Amino acid sequence: MEARDEKLTEVEEIDWGRAPADTPVCIEKEIYLRDIVQSILDGYETAEDVMDVLSLTKEDKGVSEIPKILDIFVPVINAWRSGSCGMGCAGCTGHCGG
């Protein structure tokens, strides 16, 4: 996994909507995409709330990616929760790949 982590830190732009759940967001604190998505599922929908629940600070490497991740996953999760997601994907901007 170490080689994969090193490779991902060199990538300038990650397509978070298509990234695997084990994609690192903050390697130093072992925070992965799945942790950010889980925090959204737990009801945290702002960057500040996610950072707080995951004990991240503005100085931690990778936190600048959190708003990008939230922009993708919050609308999709909220649509899914409300029942407005028909899983048909037509017009969806959630990048789930479905």
GUDO-238895 format. One record per residue (C-alpha): residue number from 1; y, x, z. Coordinates in nm, 3 decimals. Each point is the difference from the previous one (the first is absolute). Last residue first. Layout:
N
<lummar k="NUM" y="Y" x="X" z="Z"/>
...
! end
This chain:
98
<lummar k="98" y="0.375" x="-2.370" z="-1.212"/>
<lummar k="97" y="0.176" x="0.333" z="-0.008"/>
<lummar k="96" y="0.182" x="-0.068" z="0.325"/>
<lummar k="95" y="0.331" x="0.094" z="-0.157"/>
<lummar k="94" y="0.187" x="-0.261" z="0.204"/>
<lummar k="93" y="0.240" x="-0.100" z="-0.273"/>
<lummar k="92" y="-0.192" x="-0.315" z="-0.084"/>
<lummar k="91" y="0.095" x="-0.182" z="-0.318"/>
<lummar k="90" y="-0.355" x="-0.111" z="-0.065"/>
<lummar k="89" y="-0.212" x="0.156" z="0.273"/>
<lummar k="88" y="-0.250" x="-0.283" z="0.014"/>
<lummar k="87" y="-0.070" x="0.049" z="0.369"/>
<lummar k="86" y="0.168" x="-0.338" z="0.058"/>
<lummar k="85" y="0.249" x="0.157" z="0.237"/>
<lummar k="84" y="0.210" x="-0.289" z="0.126"/>
<lummar k="83" y="-0.232" x="-0.048" z="0.295"/>
<lummar k="82" y="0.268" x="0.100" z="0.246"/>
<lummar k="81" y="-0.201" x="0.295" z="0.128"/>
<lummar k="80" y="-0.074" x="0.134" z="-0.350"/>
<lummar k="79" y="0.362" x="-0.034" z="-0.101"/>
<lummar k="78" y="0.105" x="0.181" z="0.319"/>
<lummar k="77" y="-0.254" x="0.277" z="-0.064"/>
<lummar k="76" y="0.119" x="0.046" z="-0.358"/>
<lummar k="75" y="0.367" x="-0.007" z="0.093"/>
<lummar k="74" y="-0.052" x="0.253" z="0.284"/>
<lummar k="73" y="-0.223" x="0.233" z="-0.207"/>
<lummar k="72" y="0.220" x="0.134" z="-0.278"/>
<lummar k="71" y="0.343" x="0.025" z="0.159"/>
<lummar k="70" y="-0.168" x="0.110" z="0.324"/>
<lummar k="69" y="-0.157" x="0.300" z="-0.173"/>
<lummar k="68" y="0.334" x="0.104" z="-0.151"/>
<lummar k="67" y="0.171" x="-0.047" z="0.339"/>
<lummar k="66" y="-0.268" x="0.224" z="0.161"/>
<lummar k="65" y="0.030" x="0.286" z="-0.251"/>
<lummar k="64" y="0.302" x="0.155" z="0.173"/>
<lummar k="63" y="-0.226" x="0.036" z="0.304"/>
<lummar k="62" y="-0.194" x="0.276" z="-0.178"/>
<lummar k="61" y="0.097" x="0.297" z="0.214"/>
<lummar k="60" y="0.105" x="-0.102" z="0.348"/>
<lummar k="59" y="0.374" x="0.042" z="0.068"/>
<lummar k="58" y="0.071" x="-0.371" z="-0.014"/>
<lummar k="57" y="-0.244" x="-0.046" z="0.286"/>
<lummar k="56" y="-0.354" x="-0.136" z="0.008"/>
<lummar k="55" y="-0.177" x="-0.149" z="0.300"/>
<lummar k="54" y="-0.215" x="-0.235" z="-0.213"/>
<lummar k="53" y="0.143" x="-0.315" z="0.162"/>
<lummar k="52" y="0.353" x="0.139" z="-0.021"/>
<lummar k="51" y="-0.026" x="0.119" z="-0.359"/>
<lummar k="50" y="-0.137" x="-0.336" z="-0.107"/>
<lummar k="49" y="0.279" x="-0.183" z="0.183"/>
<lummar k="48" y="0.270" x="0.223" z="-0.149"/>
<lummar k="47" y="-0.143" x="-0.029" z="-0.350"/>
<lummar k="46" y="0.004" x="-0.377" z="0.029"/>
<lummar k="45" y="-0.293" x="-0.240" z="-0.029"/>
<lummar k="44" y="-0.201" x="0.039" z="0.319"/>
<lummar k="43" y="-0.220" x="-0.307" z="0.040"/>
<lummar k="42" y="-0.347" x="0.144" z="0.070"/>
<lummar k="41" y="-0.084" x="-0.030" z="-0.371"/>
<lummar k="40" y="0.304" x="0.218" z="-0.068"/>
<lummar k="39" y="-0.125" x="0.253" z="0.257"/>
<lummar k="38" y="-0.339" x="-0.005" z="-0.170"/>
<lummar k="37" y="0.166" x="0.082" z="-0.333"/>
<lummar k="36" y="0.178" x="0.300" z="0.155"/>
<lummar k="35" y="-0.320" x="0.122" z="0.165"/>
<lummar k="34" y="-0.200" x="-0.045" z="-0.324"/>
<lummar k="33" y="0.258" x="0.215" z="-0.183"/>
<lummar k="32" y="-0.081" x="0.288" z="0.235"/>
<lummar k="31" y="0.158" x="0.139" z="0.315"/>
<lummar k="30" y="-0.162" x="0.320" z="0.129"/>
<lummar k="29" y="0.310" x="0.109" z="0.193"/>
<lummar k="28" y="0.057" x="0.319" z="-0.200"/>
<lummar k="27" y="-0.137" x="-0.162" z="-0.317"/>
<lummar k="26" y="0.262" x="-0.273" z="-0.012"/>
<lummar k="25" y="-0.073" x="-0.235" z="-0.291"/>
<lummar k="24" y="-0.353" x="0.117" z="-0.072"/>
<lummar k="23" y="-0.206" x="-0.195" z="-0.255"/>
<lummar k="22" y="-0.305" x="-0.143" z="0.179"/>
<lummar k="21" y="0.065" x="-0.354" z="-0.120"/>
<lummar k="20" y="-0.024" x="0.112" z="-0.362"/>
<lummar k="19" y="0.323" x="-0.005" z="-0.203"/>
<lummar k="18" y="0.049" x="-0.273" z="-0.260"/>
<lummar k="17" y="0.292" x="-0.186" z="0.154"/>
<lummar k="16" y="0.127" x="0.324" z="0.152"/>
<lummar k="15" y="0.059" x="0.154" z="-0.341"/>
<lummar k="14" y="0.076" x="0.346" z="0.136"/>
<lummar k="13" y="0.299" x="0.201" z="-0.120"/>
<lummar k="12" y="0.056" x="0.371" z="0.052"/>
<lummar k="11" y="-0.359" x="0.114" z="0.029"/>
<lummar k="10" y="-0.026" x="0.334" z="0.181"/>
<lummar k="9" y="-0.082" x="-0.162" z="0.334"/>
<lummar k="8" y="-0.284" x="-0.183" z="-0.173"/>
<lummar k="7" y="-0.173" x="0.323" z="-0.102"/>
<lummar k="6" y="0.014" x="0.138" z="0.352"/>
<lummar k="5" y="-0.151" x="-0.318" z="0.142"/>
<lummar k="4" y="-0.280" x="0.012" z="-0.262"/>
<lummar k="3" y="-0.079" x="0.360" z="0.086"/>
<lummar k="2" y="-0.019" x="-0.093" z="0.369"/>
<lummar k="1" y="-0.236" x="-0.291" z="-0.064"/>
! end
